[in-house]
Amino acid sequence: MITVAVLAVGEVLHAAGRVGHRGAHELVSSKGRPWLSGREFRAALPAWLRGAGIGVPFGIIPAGGAEVPTFLAYSTERQLDRRRGKPQFGKGAIQGVAAPEAAGNATAGSAMGALLSLGLPTSATAAVLLAAFQQYGMQPGPLLFERNGDVVWALLAGLLLATVVLLIINLPFAPLWAKLLLLPQSYLYAGITVFASLGVYATGASRTDLAIMCVLGALAFVMRRTGVPLAPILIAVILGPLAEYSLRDAMANSGNDPLTLISSPITIALYGLLLLGLVWTVWRRLRPAHPARPVAEGETEETGEHDRV
């Protein structure tokens, strides 16, 4: 519900509030092609590698699926783009698509590997597959390849075939999906809101959920208009229940001793890395963006400022 409210309702309100602004009704004509040029491939290759490097570890640990590494990969590419001489984000930078997609695909692949080889359901999809395996009397783990190798290899071959079929289907139909933007904006926004409301109501058949969705959507709209990022909220929604469950489990196993959270060198190292990350973020926010240039001899401060402009 929170994800629908933030990403659907909030975005609809934000887009509807821009109706009538300059450029709100402009539709950019498609000039793309179904393959990459050599320059685009060279630009996307480092982003693919960085995105895959971010996504693989998140497929092995129970971090909530591909959402978190996708946001992290996009944020990483955006930060790197700001350091370039000519930033390209907002102008069709291919890195903004290549890195998140690579992170999501890498997370899905490594999650499947963790499920089949270790029996660890690190995502909701993996948990559903684990339940399906158990219904047929199979237990994912180290012995799965030996006892049910025919099923496992057929599953892997099916995943490979599905990837190829998905590519074949999406290439010709991508322009068709883009035609949805030709719909009148009022119809499009109304349809999104109706389907979002139906989805939220269908999960619990509660009008209270609809009211909460509207409130959260209005809050997301205010955050968009004020420039507050929405990704931390989504990450908190995904990781919050996992953190709460892990905390209760740790307290129950240790007799409610809070020192168990810092009882091993691994946890202390992780807390140290987290603290360093927070300090680094605060320092980057507080440091001056452009240090003042010393005024040369015979040059007034006004002249130097004019030259810099």
C-alpha positions as a Markdown table, in Angstrom:
| # | Residue | x | y | z |
|---|---|---|---|---|
| 1 | Met | 0.0 | 0.0 | 0.0 |
| 2 | Ile | 2.8 | 2.4 | 0.9 |
| 3 | Thr | 4.6 | 1.7 | -2.4 |
| 4 | Val | 1.4 | 2.3 | -4.4 |
| 5 | Ala | 0.6 | 5.5 | -2.5 |
| 6 | Val | 4.1 | 6.9 | -3.0 |
| 7 | Leu | 4.9 | 5.8 | -6.5 |
| 8 | Ala | 1.4 | 5.9 | -8.1 |
| 9 | Val | -0.9 | 8.3 | -6.2 |
| 10 | Gly | 1.9 | 10.8 | -5.3 |
| 11 | Glu | 3.2 | 10.7 | -8.9 |
| 12 | Val | -0.2 | 11.3 | -10.3 |
| 13 | Leu | -0.8 | 14.3 | -8.1 |
| 14 | His | 2.6 | 15.7 | -9.0 |
| 15 | Ala | 2.1 | 15.2 | -12.7 |
| 16 | Ala | -1.5 | 16.5 | -12.6 |
| 17 | Gly | -0.2 | 19.6 | -10.8 |
| 18 | Arg | 2.1 | 20.3 | -13.8 |
| 19 | Val | -0.7 | 20.3 | -16.3 |
| 20 | Gly | -0.7 | 23.6 | -18.2 |
| 21 | His | 3.0 | 24.2 | -17.4 |
| 22 | Arg | 5.4 | 24.8 | -20.3 |
| 23 | Gly | 6.5 | 21.5 | -21.7 |
| 24 | Ala | 3.8 | 19.5 | -19.9 |
| 25 | His | 2.0 | 18.5 | -23.2 |
| 26 | Glu | 5.1 | 18.1 | -25.3 |
| 27 | Leu | 5.8 | 14.6 | -26.6 |
| 28 | Val | 9.3 | 13.8 | -27.8 |
| 29 | Ser | 9.3 | 11.8 | -30.9 |
| 30 | Ser | 11.0 | 8.5 | -30.8 |
| 31 | Lys | 14.4 | 8.3 | -32.6 |
| 32 | Gly | 15.7 | 5.1 | -31.0 |
| 33 | Arg | 16.7 | 1.8 | -32.5 |
| 34 | Pro | 16.6 | -1.7 | -31.1 |
| 35 | Trp | 20.4 | -2.0 | -30.7 |
| 36 | Leu | 23.2 | 0.0 | -29.2 |
| 37 | Ser | 25.9 | 1.9 | -31.1 |
| 38 | Gly | 29.5 | 1.4 | -30.3 |
| 39 | Arg | 29.7 | 4.6 | -28.4 |
| 40 | Glu | 26.6 | 3.7 | -26.4 |
| 41 | Phe | 27.9 | 0.2 | -25.6 |
| 42 | Arg | 31.2 | 1.7 | -24.3 |
| 43 | Ala | 29.2 | 4.1 | -22.1 |
| 44 | Ala | 26.9 | 1.4 | -20.8 |
| 45 | Leu | 29.5 | -1.3 | -20.2 |
| 46 | Pro | 31.0 | 0.3 | -17.0 |
| 47 | Ala | 27.5 | 1.0 | -15.7 |
| 48 | Trp | 26.5 | -2.7 | -16.3 |
| 49 | Leu | 29.5 | -3.9 | -14.4 |
| 50 | Arg | 28.9 | -1.5 | -11.5 |
| 51 | Gly | 25.2 | -2.4 | -11.4 |
| 52 | Ala | 26.0 | -6.1 | -11.4 |
| 53 | Gly | 28.5 | -5.6 | -8.7 |
| 54 | Ile | 25.9 | -3.9 | -6.5 |
| 55 | Gly | 23.1 | -6.4 | -7.3 |
| 56 | Val | 24.9 | -9.7 | -6.8 |
| 57 | Pro | 25.5 | -9.4 | -3.0 |
| 58 | Phe | 21.8 | -8.3 | -2.5 |
| 59 | Gly | 20.6 | -11.5 | -4.1 |
| 60 | Ile | 22.4 | -13.6 | -1.5 |
| 61 | Ile | 21.3 | -11.7 | 1.6 |
| 62 | Pro | 17.6 | -11.2 | 2.6 |
| 63 | Ala | 17.4 | -7.5 | 1.7 |
| 64 | Gly | 13.9 | -7.4 | 0.2 |
| 65 | Gly | 14.5 | -8.1 | -3.5 |
| 66 | Ala | 15.8 | -6.0 | -6.3 |
| 67 | Glu | 14.4 | -2.6 | -5.2 |
| 68 | Val | 17.2 | -1.7 | -2.9 |
| 69 | Pro | 20.1 | -2.4 | -5.3 |
| 70 | Thr | 18.2 | -0.8 | -8.1 |
| 71 | Phe | 18.0 | 2.5 | -6.2 |
| 72 | Leu | 21.6 | 2.2 | -5.1 |
| 73 | Ala | 22.8 | 1.6 | -8.6 |
| 74 | Tyr | 20.9 | 4.6 | -10.0 |
| 75 | Ser | 22.1 | 6.8 | -7.1 |
| 76 | Thr | 25.7 | 5.7 | -7.7 |
| 77 | Glu | 25.5 | 6.5 | -11.4 |
| 78 | Arg | 24.0 | 9.9 | -10.7 |
| 79 | Gln | 26.7 | 10.8 | -8.3 |
| 80 | Leu | 29.4 | 9.7 | -10.8 |
| 81 | Asp | 27.7 | 11.7 | -13.5 |
| 82 | Arg | 27.9 | 14.9 | -11.4 |
| 83 | Arg | 31.6 | 14.6 | -11.3 |
| 84 | Arg | 31.9 | 14.6 | -15.1 |
| 85 | Gly | 32.8 | 17.7 | -17.0 |
| 86 | Lys | 29.5 | 17.5 | -19.0 |
| 87 | Pro | 26.8 | 15.8 | -16.9 |
| 88 | Gln | 24.4 | 13.8 | -19.0 |
| 89 | Phe | 21.6 | 12.8 | -16.5 |
| 90 | Gly | 18.4 | 14.4 | -17.5 |
| 91 | Lys | 19.6 | 14.4 | -21.2 |
| 92 | Gly | 19.1 | 10.7 | -22.0 |
| 93 | Ala | 22.1 | 9.2 | -20.1 |
| 94 | Ile | 22.2 | 5.5 | -20.9 |
| 95 | Gln | 23.9 | 4.8 | -17.6 |
| 96 | Gly | 20.7 | 5.7 | -15.7 |
| 97 | Val | 19.0 | 2.7 | -17.3 |
| 98 | Ala | 21.9 | 0.3 | -17.7 |
| 99 | Ala | 23.1 | 0.3 | -14.1 |
| 100 | Pro | 19.6 | -0.3 | -12.4 |
| 101 | Glu | 18.6 | -2.9 | -14.9 |
| 102 | Ala | 21.9 | -4.7 | -14.4 |
| 103 | Ala | 21.5 | -4.5 | -10.6 |
| 104 | Gly | 18.0 | -5.9 | -10.8 |
| 105 | Asn | 18.9 | -8.8 | -13.1 |
| 106 | Ala | 22.0 | -9.6 | -11.0 |
| 107 | Thr | 19.9 | -9.7 | -7.9 |
| 108 | Ala | 17.4 | -12.0 | -9.4 |
| 109 | Gly | 20.0 | -14.4 | -10.7 |
| 110 | Ser | 22.0 | -14.6 | -7.5 |
| 111 | Ala | 18.8 | -15.0 | -5.5 |
| 112 | Met | 17.9 | -18.0 | -7.6 |
| 113 | Gly | 21.4 | -19.4 | -7.0 |
| 114 | Ala | 21.1 | -18.9 | -3.3 |
| 115 | Leu | 17.7 | -20.7 | -3.3 |
| 116 | Leu | 18.8 | -23.7 | -5.3 |
| 117 | Ser | 22.2 | -24.2 | -3.8 |
| 118 | Leu | 21.7 | -23.1 | -0.2 |
| 119 | Gly | 17.9 | -23.2 | 0.3 |
| 120 | Leu | 17.8 | -19.6 | 1.3 |
| 121 | Pro | 14.7 | -17.6 | 0.2 |
| 122 | Thr | 16.2 | -14.1 | 0.0 |
| 123 | Ser | 13.2 | -12.5 | -1.8 |
| 124 | Ala | 9.4 | -12.9 | -2.0 |
| 125 | Thr | 9.7 | -14.6 | -5.3 |
| 126 | Ala | 12.3 | -17.1 | -3.9 |
| 127 | Ala | 10.0 | -17.8 | -1.0 |
| 128 | Val | 7.1 | -18.7 | -3.3 |
| 129 | Leu | 9.4 | -21.0 | -5.3 |
| 130 | Leu | 10.6 | -22.6 | -2.1 |
| 131 | Ala | 7.0 | -23.3 | -1.1 |
| 132 | Ala | 6.4 | -24.8 | -4.6 |
| 133 | Phe | 9.5 | -27.0 | -4.3 |
| 134 | Gln | 8.4 | -28.3 | -0.8 |
| 135 | Gln | 4.9 | -29.1 | -2.1 |
| 136 | Tyr | 6.5 | -31.5 | -4.6 |
| 137 | Gly | 8.7 | -33.0 | -1.9 |
| 138 | Met | 11.9 | -31.3 | -2.9 |
| 139 | Gln | 14.1 | -29.4 | -0.5 |
| 140 | Pro | 16.4 | -26.8 | -2.1 |
| 141 | Gly | 19.9 | -27.1 | -0.9 |
| 142 | Pro | 23.3 | -28.7 | -1.6 |
| 143 | Leu | 21.6 | -32.1 | -2.4 |
| 144 | Leu | 19.0 | -30.7 | -4.7 |
| 145 | Phe | 21.2 | -31.0 | -7.8 |
| 146 | Glu | 22.0 | -34.6 | -7.0 |
| 147 | Arg | 18.5 | -35.8 | -6.1 |
| 148 | Asn | 16.4 | -33.7 | -8.5 |
| 149 | Gly | 18.9 | -32.7 | -11.1 |
| 150 | Asp | 16.5 | -33.1 | -14.0 |
| 151 | Val | 14.1 | -30.6 | -12.5 |
| 152 | Val | 16.8 | -28.1 | -11.6 |
| 153 | Trp | 18.4 | -28.1 | -15.0 |
| 154 | Ala | 15.0 | -27.9 | -16.7 |
| 155 | Leu | 14.2 | -24.9 | -14.6 |
| 156 | Leu | 17.5 | -23.1 | -15.5 |
| 157 | Ala | 16.9 | -23.9 | -19.2 |
| 158 | Gly | 13.4 | -22.4 | -18.9 |
| 159 | Leu | 14.7 | -19.3 | -17.3 |
| 160 | Leu | 17.2 | -18.9 | -20.2 |
| 161 | Leu | 14.5 | -19.5 | -22.8 |
| 162 | Ala | 12.2 | -17.0 | -21.0 |
| 163 | Thr | 14.9 | -14.3 | -21.2 |
| 164 | Val | 15.3 | -14.8 | -24.9 |
| 165 | Val | 11.5 | -14.8 | -25.5 |
| 166 | Leu | 11.1 | -11.7 | -23.4 |
| 167 | Leu | 13.7 | -9.9 | -25.5 |
| 168 | Ile | 12.0 | -11.0 | -28.7 |
| 169 | Ile | 8.6 | -9.8 | -27.5 |
| 170 | Asn | 9.7 | -6.5 | -26.0 |
| 171 | Leu | 11.8 | -5.3 | -29.0 |
| 172 | Pro | 8.9 | -4.9 | -31.4 |
| 173 | Phe | 6.3 | -4.1 | -28.8 |
| 174 | Ala | 8.2 | -1.3 | -27.0 |
| 175 | Pro | 6.9 | 1.4 | -29.4 |
| 176 | Leu | 3.4 | 0.1 | -28.8 |
| 177 | Trp | 3.7 | 0.6 | -25.0 |
| 178 | Ala | 5.1 | 4.1 | -25.7 |
| 179 | Lys | 1.8 | 4.9 | -27.5 |
| 180 | Leu | 0.1 | 4.9 | -24.1 |
| 181 | Leu | 1.6 | 8.4 | -23.7 |
| 182 | Leu | -0.7 | 9.6 | -26.5 |
| 183 | Leu | -3.7 | 9.1 | -24.3 |
| 184 | Pro | -5.2 | 12.3 | -22.8 |
| 185 | Gln | -3.4 | 13.0 | -19.5 |
| 186 | Ser | -6.7 | 13.3 | -17.6 |
| 187 | Tyr | -7.7 | 9.8 | -18.7 |
| 188 | Leu | -4.3 | 8.4 | -18.0 |
| 189 | Tyr | -4.1 | 9.8 | -14.5 |
| 190 | Ala | -7.7 | 8.8 | -13.7 |
| 191 | Gly | -7.0 | 5.3 | -14.8 |
| 192 | Ile | -3.8 | 5.0 | -12.7 |
| 193 | Thr | -5.7 | 6.2 | -9.7 |
| 194 | Val | -8.6 | 3.9 | -10.2 |
| 195 | Phe | -6.4 | 0.8 | -10.6 |
| 196 | Ala | -4.2 | 1.8 | -7.6 |
| 197 | Ser | -7.3 | 2.2 | -5.5 |
| 198 | Leu | -8.8 | -1.1 | -6.6 |
| 199 | Gly | -5.5 | -2.9 | -5.9 |
| 200 | Val | -5.2 | -1.5 | -2.4 |
| 201 | Tyr | -8.9 | -2.2 | -1.6 |
| 202 | Ala | -8.7 | -5.7 | -3.0 |
| 203 | Thr | -5.9 | -6.7 | -0.6 |
| 204 | Gly | -7.8 | -6.0 | 2.6 |
| 205 | Ala | -11.3 | -4.8 | 1.6 |
| 206 | Ser | -10.9 | -1.9 | 4.0 |
| 207 | Arg | -11.8 | 1.7 | 3.4 |
| 208 | Thr | -9.3 | 2.7 | 6.0 |
| 209 | Asp | -6.5 | 1.4 | 3.7 |
| 210 | Leu | -7.9 | 3.7 | 1.0 |
| 211 | Ala | -7.9 | 6.7 | 3.3 |
| 212 | Ile | -4.3 | 5.9 | 4.4 |
| 213 | Met | -3.3 | 5.6 | 0.7 |
| 214 | Cys | -4.7 | 9.0 | 0.0 |
| 215 | Val | -2.9 | 10.6 | 2.9 |
| 216 | Leu | 0.4 | 9.0 | 2.0 |
| 217 | Gly | -0.1 | 10.0 | -1.7 |
| 218 | Ala | -0.6 | 13.6 | -0.6 |
| 219 | Leu | 2.5 | 13.4 | 1.6 |
| 220 | Ala | 4.5 | 12.0 | -1.4 |
| 221 | Phe | 3.2 | 14.9 | -3.5 |
| 222 | Val | 4.4 | 17.4 | -1.0 |
| 223 | Met | 7.8 | 15.7 | -0.9 |
| 224 | Arg | 8.1 | 15.8 | -4.7 |
| 225 | Arg | 7.3 | 19.5 | -4.8 |
| 226 | Thr | 9.8 | 20.3 | -2.1 |
| 227 | Gly | 12.6 | 18.1 | -3.5 |
| 228 | Val | 12.7 | 15.5 | -0.8 |
| 229 | Pro | 13.7 | 12.1 | -2.2 |
| 230 | Leu | 11.3 | 9.2 | -2.1 |
| 231 | Ala | 13.7 | 6.4 | -2.4 |
| 232 | Pro | 14.6 | 6.3 | 1.4 |
| 233 | Ile | 10.9 | 5.8 | 2.2 |
| 234 | Leu | 10.7 | 2.8 | -0.2 |
| 235 | Ile | 13.9 | 1.3 | 1.1 |
| 236 | Ala | 12.6 | 1.7 | 4.7 |
| 237 | Val | 9.3 | 0.0 | 3.8 |
| 238 | Ile | 11.2 | -2.9 | 2.3 |
| 239 | Leu | 13.8 | -3.4 | 5.0 |
| 240 | Gly | 11.8 | -2.2 | 8.0 |
| 241 | Pro | 9.9 | -5.5 | 8.6 |
| 242 | Leu | 13.0 | -7.6 | 8.0 |
| 243 | Ala | 14.9 | -5.5 | 10.6 |
| 244 | Glu | 12.1 | -5.7 | 13.1 |
| 245 | Tyr | 11.9 | -9.5 | 12.7 |
| 246 | Ser | 15.6 | -9.9 | 13.0 |
| 247 | Leu | 15.7 | -7.7 | 16.1 |
| 248 | Arg | 12.9 | -9.7 | 17.8 |
| 249 | Asp | 14.7 | -12.9 | 17.0 |
| 250 | Ala | 18.0 | -11.7 | 18.4 |
| 251 | Met | 16.4 | -10.4 | 21.6 |
| 252 | Ala | 14.5 | -13.7 | 22.1 |
| 253 | Asn | 17.6 | -15.8 | 21.5 |
| 254 | Ser | 19.8 | -13.7 | 23.9 |
| 255 | Gly | 17.3 | -13.3 | 26.7 |
| 256 | Asn | 16.6 | -9.6 | 25.9 |
| 257 | Asp | 20.3 | -8.7 | 26.2 |
| 258 | Pro | 21.0 | -5.6 | 23.9 |
| 259 | Leu | 24.7 | -6.3 | 24.0 |
| 260 | Thr | 24.2 | -9.2 | 21.7 |
| 261 | Leu | 23.9 | -6.7 | 18.8 |
| 262 | Ile | 27.5 | -5.8 | 19.2 |
| 263 | Ser | 28.9 | -9.1 | 20.5 |
| 264 | Ser | 30.9 | -10.1 | 17.5 |
| 265 | Pro | 33.7 | -8.5 | 15.4 |
| 266 | Ile | 31.5 | -8.8 | 12.3 |
| 267 | Thr | 28.7 | -6.7 | 13.8 |
| 268 | Ile | 31.2 | -4.1 | 15.1 |
| 269 | Ala | 32.8 | -3.8 | 11.7 |
| 270 | Leu | 29.4 | -3.4 | 10.0 |
| 271 | Tyr | 28.4 | -0.7 | 12.5 |
| 272 | Gly | 31.7 | 1.0 | 11.9 |
| 273 | Leu | 31.1 | 1.0 | 8.2 |
| 274 | Leu | 27.6 | 2.4 | 8.7 |
| 275 | Leu | 29.0 | 5.2 | 10.9 |
| 276 | Leu | 31.6 | 6.1 | 8.4 |
| 277 | Gly | 29.0 | 6.2 | 5.7 |
| 278 | Leu | 26.9 | 8.6 | 7.8 |
| 279 | Val | 29.9 | 10.8 | 8.6 |
| 280 | Trp | 30.9 | 10.9 | 4.9 |
| 281 | Thr | 27.3 | 11.9 | 3.9 |
| 282 | Val | 27.1 | 14.7 | 6.4 |
| 283 | Trp | 30.6 | 16.0 | 5.5 |
| 284 | Arg | 29.7 | 16.1 | 1.8 |
| 285 | Arg | 26.5 | 18.0 | 2.6 |
| 286 | Leu | 28.2 | 20.5 | 4.8 |
| 287 | Arg | 31.4 | 21.2 | 2.8 |
| 288 | Pro | 31.3 | 24.2 | 0.4 |
| 289 | Ala | 30.5 | 23.2 | -3.1 |
| 290 | His | 33.1 | 25.6 | -4.7 |
| 291 | Pro | 35.9 | 26.9 | -2.6 |
| 292 | Ala | 36.7 | 30.5 | -3.1 |
| 293 | Arg | 39.5 | 31.3 | -5.5 |
| 294 | Pro | 42.2 | 33.5 | -4.2 |
| 295 | Val | 42.2 | 37.0 | -5.8 |
| 296 | Ala | 45.3 | 37.6 | -7.8 |
| 297 | Glu | 47.5 | 40.6 | -7.4 |
| 298 | Gly | 46.0 | 43.6 | -9.2 |
| 299 | Glu | 42.6 | 42.0 | -9.5 |
| 300 | Thr | 39.7 | 43.2 | -7.5 |
| 301 | Glu | 37.2 | 40.8 | -6.0 |
| 302 | Glu | 34.4 | 42.1 | -8.3 |
| 303 | Thr | 36.6 | 41.6 | -11.4 |
| 304 | Gly | 37.5 | 38.0 | -10.3 |
| 305 | Glu | 33.8 | 37.2 | -9.8 |
| 306 | His | 32.9 | 38.6 | -13.2 |
| 307 | Asp | 35.6 | 36.5 | -14.9 |
| 308 | Arg | 34.4 | 33.4 | -13.2 |
| 309 | Val | 30.8 | 34.0 | -14.4 |
